[in-house]
Amino acid sequence: MIKNIDERIIAEGFHTGREVDVVTIQKSDYEQLKEQAERALGIELELLNMELTGVLKQNKHYREALEFYAEPKNWLPQNEDMLSLITMDYGNKAREALEGGE
């Protein structure tokens, strides 16, 4: 599409093919380029939103693991073998969070 606009600008004498600071284009070409830029911006925003959603989800996993290990009662013995939840977990919650698991 942009190549077509470039060719039309040169063919119609608006531009000589050399690099310049200002080029006159038809309003329809301007509208087409504006729509294309808006679509590209929309796609970029959607991708950023998806990335942010992933980061927030990962942050939730990290927070849950940290809260588990920070909870004092999880360090207390939970059974007759005198094992705490932390000991019985053996780092699984941390590994799951680091691997992105649930």
Number of C-alpha atoms within 10 A of each C-alpha: 9 11 8 9 16 15 12 16 19 13 12 10 10 15 18 12 12 6 8 8 4 8 10 10 15 12 9 9 17 13 11 15 15 12 12 14 12 12 12 12 12 12 12 12 12 12 12 12 12 12 12 12 12 13 12 12 14 18 14 14 21 19 13 16 19 14 12 18 18 12 11 10 13 18 15 14 15 15 9 6 7 10 15 16 17 21 14 12 14 11 12 12 20 19 13 14 19 13 11 14 11 11
